[in-house]
């Protein structure tokens, strides 16, 4: 059985950068001194640019993860508020609240100067809450927009 080479875990980005560095180094050896110095400066500038790009990509990924977490947290909070707003209220609480409100109204109306009470014999009871139709999916306005789970690809 042929032995496999162990992978060093380097990605395509690192391999491409090393290949470019090797090519520029070979070019530097073949050129005259004055051009060789320019290629050396070019390699140094290219290395600095690549490290800056990698640092910015890492920063972008950290910011994206933080933003994604915040958006998910806000969406969950809003969803909980929406569920709470549309859930039917328990009838036992509304009946008790209606009776208490009727007692207060009755006490106020009897203490008025006229003495006539417009109090109902039965307290108002809340009926079952009719649920509306489920919300329809809204089509995206921007077909180029990325979903929440994917970081932007520009850079």
C-alpha positions as CSV (number, residue, x, y, z in Angstrom):
1,X,0.0,0.0,0.0
2,X,1.4,3.4,-1.0
3,X,1.9,5.8,1.8
4,X,0.0,9.0,1.7
5,X,1.6,12.3,2.2
6,X,0.3,14.1,5.2
7,X,-1.5,17.4,4.4
8,X,0.0,20.4,6.0
9,X,-3.5,22.0,6.2
10,X,-2.6,24.9,3.9
11,X,-5.5,26.3,2.0
12,X,-5.6,27.4,-1.7
13,X,-4.9,31.0,-0.7
14,X,-1.6,30.2,1.0
15,X,-0.5,27.9,-1.9
16,X,-1.3,30.6,-4.5
17,X,0.6,33.2,-2.5
18,X,3.6,31.0,-2.1
19,X,3.5,30.2,-5.9
20,X,3.4,33.9,-6.7
21,X,6.3,34.6,-4.3
22,X,8.4,31.8,-5.9
23,X,7.7,33.2,-9.4
24,X,8.6,36.7,-8.4
25,X,11.8,35.4,-6.7
26,X,12.8,33.6,-9.9
27,X,12.0,36.7,-12.0
28,X,14.2,38.8,-9.6
29,X,17.1,36.4,-10.1
30,X,16.9,36.6,-13.9
31,X,16.7,40.4,-14.2
32,X,19.5,43.0,-14.0
33,X,20.2,44.7,-10.6
34,X,18.1,47.8,-11.1
35,X,15.0,45.8,-12.2
36,X,15.7,43.2,-9.6
37,X,15.5,45.9,-6.9
38,X,12.1,47.0,-8.2
39,X,10.8,43.4,-8.2
40,X,12.0,43.0,-4.6
41,X,10.1,46.2,-3.6
42,X,7.1,44.9,-5.5
43,X,7.2,41.6,-3.5
44,X,7.4,43.5,-0.2
45,X,4.5,45.7,-1.2
46,X,2.5,42.6,-2.3
47,X,3.2,40.8,1.0
48,X,2.0,43.9,3.0
49,X,-1.1,44.1,0.9
50,X,-1.9,40.4,1.3
51,X,-1.5,40.6,5.0
52,X,-3.7,43.6,5.2
53,X,-6.4,41.8,3.1
54,X,-6.2,38.8,5.4
55,X,-6.5,41.0,8.5
56,X,-9.5,42.8,7.0
57,X,-11.2,39.5,6.0
58,X,-10.8,38.2,9.5
59,X,-12.2,41.5,10.9
60,X,-15.1,41.2,8.4
61,X,-15.9,37.7,9.5
62,X,-15.9,38.7,13.2
63,X,-18.2,41.7,12.5
64,X,-20.5,39.5,10.3
65,X,-20.8,36.9,13.1
66,X,-21.6,39.6,15.6
67,X,-24.2,41.2,13.4
68,X,-25.7,37.8,12.5
69,X,-26.0,37.0,16.2
70,X,-27.7,40.3,16.9
71,X,-30.1,40.0,14.1
72,X,-31.1,36.5,15.2
73,X,-31.5,37.7,18.7
74,X,-33.7,40.6,17.6
75,X,-35.8,38.3,15.3
76,X,-36.4,35.9,18.1
77,X,-37.5,38.7,20.4
78,X,-39.8,40.1,17.8
79,X,-41.2,36.7,17.1
80,X,-41.9,36.1,20.8
81,X,-43.7,39.5,21.0
82,X,-45.8,38.6,17.9
83,X,-46.7,35.2,19.3
84,X,-47.7,36.9,22.6
85,X,-49.8,39.5,20.7
86,X,-51.8,36.9,18.7
87,X,-52.3,34.2,21.3
88,X,-55.8,34.0,22.6
89,X,-56.4,35.4,26.1
90,X,-57.6,32.9,28.7
91,X,-61.4,33.5,29.3
92,X,-61.3,33.0,33.1
93,X,-59.1,36.1,33.5
94,X,-61.2,38.3,31.3
95,X,-64.4,37.3,33.1
96,X,-62.9,38.1,36.5
97,X,-61.6,41.4,35.1
98,X,-65.0,42.2,33.7
99,X,-66.7,41.5,37.0
100,X,-64.2,43.7,38.9
101,X,-64.7,46.5,36.3
102,X,-68.5,46.1,36.6
103,X,-68.3,46.4,40.4
104,X,-66.3,49.6,40.1
105,X,-68.7,51.0,37.6
106,X,-71.7,50.0,39.8
107,X,-70.1,51.7,42.8
108,X,-69.5,54.9,40.9
109,X,-72.9,55.0,39.3
110,X,-74.8,54.6,42.6
111,X,-72.9,57.3,44.3
112,X,-73.9,59.8,41.6
113,X,-76.5,62.5,42.3
114,X,-79.2,60.9,40.1
115,X,-78.9,57.6,41.8
116,X,-80.0,55.8,38.6
117,X,-77.8,52.9,37.6
118,X,-77.3,51.9,34.0
119,X,-75.6,48.8,35.3
120,X,-76.0,45.6,33.3
121,X,-77.2,42.5,35.0
122,X,-74.5,40.3,33.3
123,X,-70.9,41.4,33.0
124,X,-69.4,41.6,29.5
125,X,-67.5,38.5,28.5
126,X,-64.9,38.3,25.9
127,X,-65.6,35.8,23.2
128,X,-63.1,33.6,21.4
129,X,-60.4,35.5,19.6
130,X,-60.6,34.9,15.8
131,X,-57.1,34.3,14.4
132,X,-56.3,36.0,11.2
133,X,-54.9,34.1,8.2
134,X,-51.1,33.3,8.4
135,X,-48.8,35.9,7.0
136,X,-47.8,35.3,3.4
137,X,-44.2,35.2,2.4
138,X,-43.1,38.6,1.0
139,X,-40.9,38.3,-2.0
140,X,-37.4,39.9,-1.8
141,X,-37.0,43.3,-3.3
142,X,-33.3,42.8,-4.1
143,X,-32.5,39.6,-5.9
144,X,-28.8,40.2,-5.1
145,X,-29.3,40.3,-1.3
146,X,-27.6,37.5,0.7
147,X,-29.5,35.5,3.2
148,X,-28.7,36.0,6.9
149,X,-26.5,32.9,7.2
150,X,-24.0,33.9,4.5
151,X,-21.4,36.6,4.8
152,X,-21.0,39.1,2.0
153,X,-18.6,38.0,-0.7
154,X,-17.2,41.4,-1.8
155,X,-13.6,42.2,-1.1
